[in-house]
């Protein structure tokens, strides 16, 4: 399906909606913008060595294929849409091909525009909050073969001013987390394709079964009602992130969702461990930054809390916490070198059960 044909998601509408809705950010003159960009770019470059020293992953020669871009909000939005488009176009094409009678050109045009607006609104909401992001799926199209690290300059400036912390220290602190993701994909060249397969498989199944989603939702709500009335609950679901969506997934979808959750928990937790391993010799005001950043996250207004929950940001925060506990426990038990066995193959990735039981992963992978 080329860009001129109607799609289940109108990517142009998504981009236009997001770029129109998102604000430009702090007002700076040209010289100040140039200074901020230079500071962030230097922090991004300097942070690579620190990440490699902390993680023990020497992948410097593999990072040339994944450039770093210091961007504005609109460019971050466009980079994300490019990644989504590369990732999902094969799935959307397959879904339309399966049911040609259901997806007339008119239906696709109307539905695609609606989906585009929804995606655009979500990206606009995130567009003034995301500090940085490693985008691996641009490599599935015509983008850089190793992915792309995007650091959103106006958001870094905005949050830094809110926290009232040192400019260089905050840029370095942010870059340490995001560069860790860049290093992860360089250390595990198979990871991008593995994640793409899982995401496409899950998306394909969900799109294909959209017609019976109402029945699934009804059954899930009925099950929840019965649990509440009986005073029981499904703890294997209730105690995991994304518990709402799990109740409407079939067995195969649940397996893919669980595997993706485990991978994301690992990656985010690993990046947090790297950030926490930094001391004042690298980021002199690191304790102040951590304290103020945490406090800021806890003081969201009710509307923002609702919206974050609605689009799954609460789930992502849970992944940070669960993954960090797993990584730290493994490193404390067997050391960073043996933890790095995790990047060797898909089979070495922890399961979701192992994320919550690190000793099981150690027994299976490190000491089989």
ZINORGI-V311783 format. One record per backbone hydrogen bond with DSSP energy under -1.0 kcal/mol. NH is the residue of the N-H (numbers start at 1). CO is the residue of the C=O. E is the energy in kcal/mol with one decimal. If there is no record, write none. Layout:
BEGIN
NH CO E
NH CO E
END
This chain:
BEGIN
5 2 -1.5
10 112 -2.5
11 9 -1.1
14 10 -2.2
15 11 -2.4
16 12 -2.6
17 13 -2.8
18 14 -2.3
19 15 -2.8
20 16 -2.1
21 17 -2.1
22 18 -2.4
33 29 -2.4
34 30 -2.2
35 31 -2.1
36 32 -2.4
37 33 -2.6
38 34 -2.2
39 35 -2.3
40 36 -2.5
41 37 -2.6
42 38 -2.2
43 39 -2.2
44 40 -2.5
45 41 -2.0
46 42 -2.8
47 43 -2.2
51 47 -2.5
52 48 -2.4
53 49 -2.3
54 50 -2.4
55 51 -2.7
56 52 -2.0
59 57 -1.2
62 59 -2.2
63 60 -1.1
66 63 -1.9
69 149 -3.7
71 151 -2.8
76 72 -1.7
77 73 -2.3
78 74 -2.4
79 75 -2.4
80 76 -2.1
81 77 -2.4
82 78 -2.2
83 79 -2.0
84 80 -2.9
85 81 -2.7
86 82 -2.4
87 83 -2.2
88 84 -3.1
89 85 -2.1
92 88 -2.9
93 89 -2.5
94 90 -1.9
95 91 -2.4
96 92 -2.1
97 93 -2.2
98 94 -1.8
99 95 -1.2
103 99 -1.2
108 104 -2.8
109 105 -2.1
110 106 -2.4
111 107 -3.1
112 108 -2.9
113 109 -1.5
114 110 -2.1
115 111 -2.6
116 112 -2.3
117 113 -2.3
118 114 -2.1
119 115 -2.6
120 116 -2.5
121 117 -2.4
122 118 -1.9
123 119 -2.5
124 120 -2.2
125 121 -2.1
126 122 -2.2
127 123 -1.9
129 126 -2.3
130 126 -2.3
133 150 -2.5
135 148 -3.7
139 136 -1.2
140 137 -1.4
141 138 -1.4
143 138 -1.7
146 65 -2.6
147 144 -1.5
148 135 -1.6
149 67 -2.6
150 133 -3.0
151 69 -2.9
152 131 -2.1
153 71 -2.0
153 151 -1.1
156 152 -2.0
157 153 -2.5
158 154 -2.3
159 155 -2.6
160 156 -2.1
161 157 -2.3
162 158 -2.0
163 159 -2.4
164 160 -1.5
165 160 -1.4
170 166 -2.4
171 167 -2.2
172 168 -2.3
173 169 -2.4
174 170 -2.4
175 171 -2.4
176 172 -2.1
177 173 -1.1
178 174 -1.9
179 175 -3.1
180 176 -1.2
181 177 -1.1
182 178 -1.6
183 179 -2.6
184 180 -2.4
185 181 -2.0
186 182 -1.5
187 183 -2.5
188 184 -1.5
191 188 -2.2
194 190 -2.1
195 191 -2.7
196 192 -2.5
197 193 -2.2
198 194 -1.9
199 195 -2.9
200 196 -2.7
201 197 -2.3
202 198 -2.6
203 199 -2.7
204 200 -2.8
205 201 -2.0
206 202 -2.2
207 203 -2.8
208 204 -2.4
209 205 -1.7
210 207 -1.3
212 209 -1.3
213 210 -1.1
216 212 -2.0
217 213 -2.8
218 214 -2.3
219 215 -2.5
220 216 -2.5
221 217 -2.7
222 218 -2.4
223 219 -2.5
224 220 -2.4
225 221 -2.4
226 222 -2.3
227 223 -2.2
228 224 -2.4
229 225 -2.3
230 226 -2.1
231 227 -1.3
232 227 -1.6
235 233 -1.4
237 234 -1.6
238 234 -3.0
239 235 -2.0
240 237 -1.7
246 242 -1.7
248 245 -1.7
249 246 -1.2
254 250 -2.8
255 251 -1.8
256 252 -2.0
257 253 -2.8
258 254 -2.5
259 255 -2.2
260 256 -2.5
261 257 -2.4
262 258 -2.2
263 259 -2.2
264 260 -2.7
265 261 -2.4
266 262 -2.4
267 263 -2.5
268 264 -2.6
269 265 -2.5
270 266 -2.6
271 267 -1.9
272 268 -2.0
273 269 -2.2
274 270 -2.0
275 271 -2.0
276 272 -2.4
277 273 -1.2
278 275 -1.0
282 279 -1.7
283 279 -2.4
286 283 -1.9
289 285 -2.4
290 286 -2.6
291 287 -2.3
292 288 -2.6
293 289 -2.7
294 290 -2.4
295 291 -2.0
296 292 -2.2
297 293 -1.9
298 294 -1.3
305 301 -2.3
306 302 -2.2
307 303 -2.6
308 304 -2.6
309 305 -2.0
310 306 -2.5
311 307 -2.0
313 308 -2.7
316 312 -1.6
317 313 -2.2
318 314 -2.0
319 315 -1.9
320 316 -2.0
321 317 -1.9
322 318 -3.0
323 319 -2.6
324 320 -2.2
325 321 -2.0
326 322 -2.0
327 323 -2.8
328 324 -2.5
329 325 -2.0
330 326 -2.4
331 327 -2.8
332 328 -2.5
333 329 -1.6
334 330 -3.2
335 331 -1.7
339 335 -1.8
340 336 -2.1
341 338 -1.5
342 339 -2.4
343 340 -1.4
344 341 -1.9
348 345 -1.1
349 346 -1.2
355 351 -1.8
360 357 -1.9
362 358 -2.3
363 359 -2.3
364 360 -1.9
365 361 -3.1
367 362 -3.1
END
